[in-house]
């Protein structure tokens, strides 16, 4: 495969949940590959720091406040990014939240808060952007799913259910949008060394879980770069409805 296939020069990418963690990393990787990157999240102060970092590396970025649970906010944010950078070619649907409680302690509000962001919000953003992609002749949507689309973990039932739903949404949208030259794929990260997870994986239970991963380690953010660039670029032009699992072999490990 030619390395030039991963060149995103001339492309515009929108990353939701871009203020920190995976979203910030995805935005920086796409900018390094040549894309002009739209950064969207609720915290515009944090977004500006990401935009400044991309500018310092020679890239181009624009920011917009986005609440994925608010349809009007989505329209306004996408309008703002397209006005600043041009039509969106790549969407990284990354916004997500989790509430950790035993299932019998999860409330109706907990369920709504998680599912509204992780599944309903992903649907609203993807369909808004896809309608614009259809008018422009195509594009690539990458939904950030989870290993918990396929496996279980205690105390985050709404999160697991929402991510399983997102995996099915990826496939359903892929089947319908292929006729418009819009590809819809997913990345399902396993357990990664992030700020949100670091405290748990420092515990005895967390260390025991790491030992059950065939590679015996947590994922590191650069481990996601190849899948991200593959699905964002023309290198995956004949892929749609696929989910790339990046988990150190966890899904194929014994129970």
SERO-4910 file (N, C-alpha, C, O; in steps of 0.05 Angstrom, whole numbers):
BEGIN
 pado doro    nc1    nc2    nc3   cac1   cac2   cac3    cc1    cc2    cc3    oc1    oc2    oc3
  Unk    A     17    -24      0      0      0      0     18     25      0     37     27     16
  Unk    A     11     44    -17     27     68    -19     22     86      4     -1     90     12
  Unk    A     44     97     16     41    115     38     25    140     31     11    151     48
  Unk    A     25    148      5     11    172     -3    -20    169      1    -34    189      2
  Unk    A    -30    144      3    -58    140      6    -68    152     33    -91    157     36
  Unk    A    -49    155     52    -57    165     78    -54    195     80    -59    207    101
  Unk    A    -47    208     58    -44    237     57    -72    250     56    -87    244     38
  Unk    A    -78    267     75   -104    279     77   -103    309     68   -122    324     75
  Unk    A    -82    317     55    -80    345     46   -105    352     28   -112    337     11
  Unk    A   -117    374     34   -140    383     20   -166    374     31   -188    382     23
  Unk    A   -165    356     51   -189    346     64   -196    362     89   -179    374    102
  Unk    A   -222    363     96   -231    375    120   -243    354    138   -260    338    130
  Unk    A   -233    353    163   -243    333    182   -256    347    206   -246    368    215
  Unk    A   -277    336    216   -290    345    240   -287    324    261   -294    301    257
  Unk    A   -277    332    285   -274    313    307   -291    323    330   -288    346    340
  Unk    A   -310    307    339   -326    314    362   -312    304    388   -297    285    387
  Unk    A   -318    317    410   -304    310    435   -274    315    433   -259    299    443
  Unk    A   -267    336    419   -239    341    412   -223    356    433   -200    362    429
  Unk    A   -235    362    456   -222    379    476   -200    364    492   -183    377    504
  Unk    A   -201    337    493   -182    323    509   -181    293    500   -197    285    483
  Unk    A   -163    278    512   -163    249    509   -161    240    480   -145    250    465
  Unk    A   -176    219    473   -175    208    446   -182    229    425   -168    230    404
  Unk    A   -201    246    430   -209    266    411   -187    285    404   -182    291    380
  Unk    A   -173    295    424   -151    313    419   -129    298    403   -118    309    384
  Unk    A   -123    274    410   -103    258    396   -111    254    367    -95    258    348
  Unk    A   -136    247    362   -145    243    334   -142    268    318   -133    268    295
  Unk    A   -150    291    330   -148    316    316   -119    322    308   -114    331    285
  Unk    A   -100    318    326    -72    324    320    -61    305    299    -46    314    282
  Unk    A    -69    280    299    -59    261    279    -70    268    252    -55    267    232
  Unk    A    -95    275    250   -107    283    224    -94    308    213    -89    311    189
  Unk    A    -88    327    231    -74    352    223    -46    346    212    -38    357    192
  Unk    A    -32    328    226     -6    320    217     -6    307    189     13    308    174
  Unk    A    -29    293    183    -32    280    157    -41    300    135    -44    292    112
  Unk    A    -45    325    143    -51    346    123    -79    357    123    -85    375    108
  Unk    A    -97    345    139   -125    355    139   -128    381    154   -113    387    173
  Unk    A   -147    397    145   -156    420    161   -177    409    180   -196    395    172
  Unk    A   -174    415    206   -189    401    226   -208    419    241   -200    440    252
  Unk    A   -233    412    242   -253    425    258   -255    411    285   -257    387    287
  Unk    A   -253    427    306   -252    417    334   -278    424    347   -285    448    348
  Unk    A   -293    405    357   -319    410    369   -322    396    396   -315    373    399
  Unk    A   -332    411    415   -338    400    442   -353    422    457   -357    444    447
  Unk    A   -360    416    482   -374    436    498   -355    457    510   -364    479    515
  Unk    A   -330    449    514   -311    467    528   -293    481    508   -274    470    498
  Unk    A   -301    506    500   -286    520    480   -259    529    489   -241    532    473
  Unk    A   -255    533    515   -229    541    525   -209    518    520   -186    523    511
  Unk    A   -217    493    525   -199    471    520   -195    466    491   -173    459    482
  Unk    A   -216    471    475   -213    469    445   -192    488    435   -177    482    417
  Unk    A   -192    512    446   -173    532    436   -144    523    441   -127    528    425
  Unk    A   -140    510    463   -113    499    469   -105    479    448    -82    477    440
  Unk    A   -124    462    440   -118    442    419   -113    456    392    -94    448    378
  Unk    A   -129    476    386   -125    490    361    -97    504    361    -84    504    340
  Unk    A    -89    515    383    -63    528    385    -40    507    381    -20    513    368
  Unk    A    -44    483    392    -24    463    389    -22    454    360      0    449    350
  Unk    A    -44    452    346    -44    444    318    -31    466    301    -16    461    283
  Unk    A    -38    491    308    -25    514    293      5    514    297     20    520    279
  Unk    A     14    507    322     43    507    327     58    486    311     81    488    306
  Unk    A     44    464    304     56    443    288     53    448    258     60    432    241
  Unk    A     42    472    251     39    479    223     12    472    210      9    474    186
  Unk    A     -7    463    226    -33    455    216    -53    477    217    -48    499    226
  Unk    A    -77    470    208   -100    489    208   -123    477    223   -131    455    218
  Unk    A   -134    493    241   -157    483    257   -176    506    263   -169    529    263
  Unk    A   -201    499    266   -222    518    275   -238    504    297   -241    480    297
  Unk    A   -250    521    314   -265    509    337   -294    518    336   -301    539    324
  Unk    A   -311    501    348   -339    508    350   -350    494    375   -344    471    380
  Unk    A   -366    508    390   -380    495    413   -401    477    403   -417    484    385
  Unk    A   -401    452    414   -420    432    404   -431    416    428   -415    405    444
  Unk    A   -457    414    430   -470    396    449   -484    375    431   -504    382    418
  Unk    A   -474    350    431   -485    330    413   -513    322    419   -526    309    403
  Unk    A   -523    329    443   -551    323    450   -571    344    441   -595    341    445
  Unk    A   -561    365    429   -578    388    420   -576    391    390   -555    399    380
  Unk    A   -597    385    376   -597    386    347   -590    413    336   -575    415    316
  Unk    A   -600    434    349   -594    461    340   -565    468    343   -553    481    326
  Unk    A   -553    458    365   -524    462    369   -507    448    348   -487    459    339
  Unk    A   -516    425    340   -502    410    319   -502    425    293   -481    429    280
  Unk    A   -526    435    285   -528    450    260   -510    475    261   -495    480    242
  Unk    A   -511    489    283   -495    514    285   -465    507    284   -450    522    271
  Unk    A   -456    487    298   -428    480    299   -418    471    272   -396    479    264
  Unk    A   -433    454    258   -424    444    232   -424    468    212   -405    470    196
  Unk    A   -443    485    214   -443    509    197   -418    526    202   -405    535    183
  Unk    A   -411    529    227   -388    545    234   -362    533    224   -345    547    213
  Unk    A   -359    507    227   -335    493    217   -333    495    187   -312    500    176
  Unk    A   -355    490    173   -355    491    144   -350    519    134   -337    523    113
  Unk    A   -360    539    148   -354    567    140   -325    573    143   -314    588    126
  Unk    A   -312    562    163   -284    568    168   -265    551    151   -244    561    142
  Unk    A   -272    526    146   -253    508    133   -262    496    106   -245    487     91
  Unk    A   -288    497    101   -298    484     77   -315    460     84   -317    452    107
  Unk    A   -326    447     63   -343    424     68   -329    401     81   -305    396     76
  Unk    A   -343    387     98   -330    366    114   -328    340     97   -348    330     86
  Unk    A   -304    329     96   -299    304     82   -298    280    101   -304    258     93
  Unk    A   -290    285    126   -285    264    146   -298    272    172   -294    295    182
  Unk    A   -314    254    184   -325    259    210   -314    237    229   -317    213    224
  Unk    A   -302    246    251   -294    228    272   -314    232    295   -312    251    310
  Unk    A   -333    213    298   -355    215    317   -345    204    343   -348    180    349
  Unk    A   -334    221    360   -318    212    383   -330    219    410   -322    207    430
  Unk    A   -350    237    411   -360    245    437   -371    221    453   -385    205    441
  Unk    A   -365    220    478   -375    198    494   -372    204    524   -354    218    532
  Unk    A   -390    192    540   -389    194    569   -394    167    581   -405    149    568
  Unk    A   -387    164    607   -393    139    622   -400    147    650   -389    166    661
  Unk    A   -418    132    662   -425    135    690   -421    108    703   -435     89    697
  Unk    A   -402    106    722   -395     81    734   -411     76    760   -406     89    780
  Unk    A   -430     58    758   -446     50    782   -455     21    777   -459     13    753
  Unk    A   -459      5    797   -472    -21    794   -499    -17    780   -512      3    784
  Unk    A   -507    -37    764   -531    -33    747   -556    -27    764   -573    -12    755
  Unk    A   -558    -39    788   -582    -34    804   -582     -6    817   -601      2    829
  Unk    A   -559      8    815   -558     35    825   -559     56    803   -562     80    808
  Unk    A   -558     47    778   -561     65    755   -590     75    755   -608     60    757
  Unk    A   -593    102    751   -619    114    750   -628    118    722   -613    116    703
  Unk    A   -653    125    719   -664    132    692   -648    156    681   -642    157    657
  Unk    A   -641    175    698   -626    198    689   -598    190    680   -588    200    660
  Unk    A   -585    171    695   -559    161    687   -560    149    659   -544    155    641
  Unk    A   -580    132    655   -584    119    629   -587    140    607   -573    139    586
  Unk    A   -605    159    611   -610    180    591   -585    196    585   -579    202    562
  Unk    A   -570    204    606   -546    220    602   -526    206    585   -513    219    568
  Unk    A   -522    180    589   -502    165    574   -511    159    546   -497    164    527
  Unk    A   -535    149    544   -545    141    517   -550    165    499   -546    164    475
  Unk    A   -558    188    511   -563    212    496   -537    222    482   -538    231    459
  Unk    A   -515    220    496   -489    228    484   -478    207    465   -472    212    442
  Unk    A   -476    182    475   -461    161    461   -475    150    437   -462    143    417
  Unk    A   -501    149    437   -516    137    415   -534    158    401   -531    162    377
  Unk    A   -552    171    415   -569    191    402   -552    213    391   -557    222    368
  Unk    A   -532    223    406   -516    244    397   -499    236    372   -497    252    353
  Unk    A   -488    212    373   -473    202    349   -491    201    325   -483    208    303
  Unk    A   -516    192    329   -535    191    306   -541    219    296   -541    223    271
  Unk    A   -546    238    313   -553    265    304   -530    278    289   -534    290    268
  Unk    A   -505    275    299   -482    287    286   -478    273    259   -474    287    238
  Unk    A   -478    247    259   -473    232    234   -493    238    212   -486    242    189
  Unk    A   -519    239    219   -539    244    198   -537    273    188   -541    278    165
  Unk    A   -531    292    206   -528    319    197   -506    322    177   -509    334    156
  Unk    A   -482    311    184   -459    313    167   -463    297    142   -455    305    120
  Unk    A   -476    273    144   -480    256    120   -497    270     99   -492    266     75
  Unk    A   -517    285    108   -534    299     88   -517    319     72   -521    322     48
  Unk    A   -498    331     85   -480    350     71   -460    335     53   -455    344     31
  Unk    A   -450    312     63   -432    296     47   -447    286     22   -435    285      0
  Unk    A   -472    279     24   -487    270      1   -488    291    -20   -485    285    -44
  Unk    A   -492    316    -12   -493    338    -32   -466    342    -45   -464    352    -68
  Unk    A   -444    336    -30   -417    341    -41   -405    317    -55   -383    319    -66
  Unk    A   -419    294    -55   -409    271    -70   -395    250    -54   -383    232    -65
  Unk    A   -397    251    -27   -385    229    -11   -369    239     13   -366    263     18
  Unk    A   -358    219     27   -342    225     51   -338    200     67   -347    178     60
  Unk    A   -325    204     90   -319    182    108   -328    189    137   -320    210    147
  Unk    A   -344    172    149   -353    175    176   -340    152    192   -342    129    185
  Unk    A   -327    160    214   -314    140    232   -326    143    260   -322    163    273
  Unk    A   -341    123    268   -353    123    295   -334    110    315   -323     88    309
  Unk    A   -329    123    337   -312    111    358   -329     94    376   -344    104    393
  Unk    A   -327     68    372   -343     49    387   -327     40    411   -315     57    424
  Unk    A   -327     15    418   -313      6    442   -311    -25    442   -328    -38    430
  Unk    A   -291    -35    455   -290    -64    459   -315    -73    474   -323    -96    473
  Unk    A   -328    -54    489   -352    -61    504   -376    -62    487   -398    -67    497
  Unk    A   -373    -57    460   -394    -65    441   -397    -95    440   -418   -105    432
  Unk    A   -376   -109    448   -375   -138    444   -370   -154    470   -376   -178    471
  Unk    A   -359   -140    490   -353   -153    516   -366   -138    538   -378   -117    535
  Unk    A   -365   -150    562   -378   -138    585   -357   -129    606   -335   -138    606
  Unk    A   -366   -110    622   -349   -100    644   -368    -89    665   -389    -78    658
  Unk    A   -362    -93    690   -380    -86    711   -384    -56    714   -366    -40    709
  Unk    A   -408    -49    723   -416    -22    732   -418     -1    710   -419     23    717
  Unk    A   -419     -8    685   -423     12    664   -442      1    643   -437      3    619
  Unk    A   -465    -10    652   -484    -22    634   -495     -2    613   -496     -9    589
  Unk    A   -502     23    620   -512     41    599   -491     47    578   -497     49    554
  Unk    A   -465     49    586   -444     54    567   -441     31    548   -440     35    524
  Unk    A   -440      7    558   -437    -17    541   -461    -19    522   -457    -25    498
  Unk    A   -485    -14    532   -508    -16    514   -507      5    492   -514      0    469
  Unk    A   -499     29    500   -497     51    480   -476     46    458   -481     52    435
  Unk    A   -454     34    466   -433     28    447   -440      5    429   -434      5    405
  Unk    A   -454    -15    440   -465    -37    423   -484    -26    402   -484    -34    379
  Unk    A   -501     -7    411   -519      6    392   -505     22    371   -513     22    348
  Unk    A   -483     35    379   -467     50    359   -455     32    338   -453     39    315
  Unk    A   -446      8    346   -435    -11    327   -456    -19    306   -451    -20    282
  Unk    A   -481    -24    315   -502    -30    297   -510     -6    280   -517     -9    256
  Unk    A   -509     18    291   -514     42    276   -494     45    253   -501     52    231
  Unk    A   -468     39    259   -447     40    239   -455     23    215   -453     31    192
  Unk    A   -463     -2    221   -470    -20    199   -495    -12    184   -495    -13    159
  Unk    A   -514     -3    198   -539      6    185   -535     30    167   -544     30    144
  Unk    A   -520     50    177   -515     73    161   -497     66    137   -501     77    115
  Unk    A   -478     48    141   -460     40    119   -477     29     96   -472     35     73
  Unk    A   -496     11    102   -512     -2     82   -528     19     66   -531     16     42
  Unk    A   -539     38     80   -556     58     66   -541     80     52   -551     90     31
  Unk    A   -518     87     62   -504    110     51   -483    103     30   -472    121     17
  Unk    A   -478     78     25   -458     70      5   -465     81    -22   -448     89    -38
  Unk    A   -491     82    -29   -500     92    -55   -492    121    -59   -491    131    -82
  Unk    A   -487    136    -38   -479    164    -39   -449    167    -37   -439    190    -33
  Unk    A   -434    146    -38   -405    146    -36   -396    156     -8   -375    168     -5
  Unk    A   -413    150     12   -406    156     39   -399    130     53   -416    112     54
  Unk    A   -375    128     64   -367    104     79   -371    109    108   -366    130    119
  Unk    A   -381     88    122   -385     90    151   -372     66    164   -380     43    160
  Unk    A   -352     71    180   -337     50    193   -333     57    223   -340     79    231
  Unk    A   -322     39    238   -318     44    266   -291     35    276   -278     17    264
  Unk    A   -282     47    297   -258     38    312   -268     31    340   -281     47    353
  Unk    A   -261      7    349   -269     -2    376   -243     -5    393   -231    -27    392
  Unk    A   -236     15    408   -212     13    425   -217     -6    448   -240     -8    459
  Unk    A   -196    -20    456   -197    -36    481   -191    -18    504   -200      5    505
  Unk    A   -175    -28    523   -168    -12    547   -143      3    542   -122     -8    537
  Unk    A   -145     30    545   -123     48    538   -114     64    562   -129     68    581
  Unk    A    -89     72    561    -77     88    583    -85    117    579    -71    133    568
  Unk    A   -109    123    590   -120    150    588   -124    161    617   -123    146    636
  Unk    A   -127    187    619   -132    199    645   -155    187    659   -155    183    684
  Unk    A   -177    181    644   -201    171    656   -197    143    667   -210    135    687
  Unk    A   -180    127    654   -177     98    662   -154     93    680   -152     72    692
  Unk    A   -136    113    682   -110    107    695   -113    100    725    -99     82    734
  Unk    A   -132    112    738   -135    106    767   -143     77    771   -132     63    788
  Unk    A   -163     68    755   -172     40    758   -149     20    752   -145      1    766
  Unk    A   -135     25    730   -114      6    722    -90      6    740    -72    -11    738
  Unk    A    -89     25    759    -68     25    779    -76      8    803    -59      3    821
  Unk    A   -100     -2    804   -109    -19    826   -103    -48    821    -95    -55    799
  Unk    A   -106    -65    841   -101    -93    838   -120   -106    818   -112   -122    801
  Unk    A   -146    -97    818   -165   -108    798   -157    -99    770   -159   -115    751
  Unk    A   -148    -74    768   -139    -65    741   -115    -79    731   -114    -86    707
  Unk    A    -96    -84    748    -72    -99    740    -80   -128    732    -68   -139    713
  Unk    A    -99   -140    746   -108   -167    738   -120   -167    711   -117   -186    695
  Unk    A   -135   -146    704   -147   -144    678   -126   -141    656   -128   -153    635
  Unk    A   -105   -125    661    -84   -122    642    -71   -149    636    -63   -155    614
  Unk    A    -68   -166    657    -56   -192    653    -73   -211    635    -63   -230    624
  Unk    A    -99   -204    632   -116   -220    615   -115   -211    586   -126   -225    569
  Unk    A   -102   -188    581    -99   -179    553    -76   -195    541    -54   -195    553
  Unk    A    -79   -208    518    -57   -224    507    -30   -209    505     -9   -220    509
  Unk    A    -31   -183    498     -6   -168    496      4   -158    523     26   -147    525
  Unk    A    -11   -163    544     -3   -157    572      3   -127    576     21   -120    591
  Unk    A    -11   -110    562     -7    -81    566    -32    -66    558    -49    -77    544
  Unk    A    -35    -42    568    -56    -24    559    -48    -13    532    -24    -12    525
  Unk    A    -68     -4    517    -62     10    492    -51     37    497    -57     50    517
  Unk    A    -35     47    478    -25     74    479    -37     89    455    -43     77    435
  Unk    A    -41    115    458    -55    130    438    -44    127    410    -60    124    391
  Unk    A    -18    125    405     -8    121    378    -16     94    366    -15     91    342
  Unk    A    -25     75    382    -35     50    372    -60     53    355    -67     35    340
  Unk    A    -73     76    358    -98     81    342    -92     96    317   -111    100    300
  Unk    A    -68    106    313    -62    123    290    -67    109    263    -79    120    245
  Unk    A    -57     84    260    -60     70    235    -89     65    228    -97     72    206
  Unk    A   -105     54    246   -134     51    240   -148     77    233   -165     78    215
  Unk    A   -141     98    248   -154    124    243   -148    134    215   -166    142    200
  Unk    A   -122    133    207   -114    143    181   -125    125    159   -132    135    137
  Unk    A   -125     99    164   -136     81    144   -165     88    138   -173     91    114
  Unk    A   -182     90    158   -210     94    154   -217    123    145   -238    127    133
  Unk    A   -199    141    151   -204    169    143   -196    175    114   -206    194    102
  Unk    A   -179    158    103   -166    164     77   -177    146     56   -193    127     61
  Unk    A   -168    151     31   -176    135      8   -164    107      9   -171     90     -7
  Unk    A   -146    101     28   -135     74     31   -157     54     38   -154     30     33
  Unk    A   -179     64     49   -202     46     56   -226     50     38   -249     46     46
  Unk    A   -221     58     13   -243     66     -5   -262     43    -10   -285     48    -19
  Unk    A   -254     17     -6   -273     -5    -10   -281    -18     16   -289    -41     17
  Unk    A   -279     -2     38   -288    -11     64   -311      5     74   -310     30     74
  Unk    A   -333     -8     82   -354      6     95   -369    -14    112   -372    -38    104
  Unk    A   -379     -5    135   -393    -24    153   -374    -40    170   -383    -59    183
  Unk    A   -348    -34    170   -329    -49    185   -322    -36    211   -324    -11    214
  Unk    A   -316    -52    231   -306    -42    257   -278    -54    261   -275    -78    262
  Unk    A   -258    -36    264   -231    -45    270   -227    -45    300   -229    -25    314
  Unk    A   -223    -69    311   -219    -72    340   -189    -69    346   -172    -83    334
  Unk    A   -183    -51    365   -155    -45    372   -153    -50    402   -157    -31    418
  Unk    A   -146    -74    409   -149    -82    437   -127   -101    448   -130   -113    469
  Unk    A   -105   -103    433    -83   -120    443    -90   -150    443    -77   -166    456
  Unk    A   -112   -157    428   -120   -185    427   -141   -193    448   -147   -216    451
  Unk    A   -152   -173    462   -170   -180    484   -195   -195    475   -204   -214    488
  Unk    A   -206   -188    452   -231   -201    443   -226   -231    436   -244   -247    438
  Unk    A   -202   -238    429   -196   -266    422   -184   -281    445   -177   -304    442
  Unk    A   -183   -269    469   -172   -282    492   -192   -301    504   -216   -298    499
  Unk    A   -183   -320    519   -202   -339    532   -216   -326    555   -206   -307    567
  Unk    A   -240   -336    561   -256   -324    583   -246   -334    610   -257   -326    631
***
